[in-house]
Amino acid sequence: MLLSINWYDWITPTNPTAAVVIGITFSILIAFMVWYESREWKVFFAFAGIGVGVSLIATGILDVVGFFN
């Protein structure tokens, strides 16, 4: 099933949905760590936005080249 996420998907995502969810989760976690050091919300949103964007673009590229098949 395309929308299922397994417990081992954080190691190597098995479908595009898992890749996006795990990528966004790790991006927000890293953005919070950066916010903790800087205490500026502008920096948090910048890191979270860039992380989410990279996760979406990378997942799209991997899907186009056939990584998830």
Secondary structure, DSSP 8 states (H G I E B T S, - for coil): -TT---GGGGTS-SSHHHHHHHHHHHHHHHHHHHHHHH--HHHHHHHHHHHHHHHHHHHHHHHHTTTT-
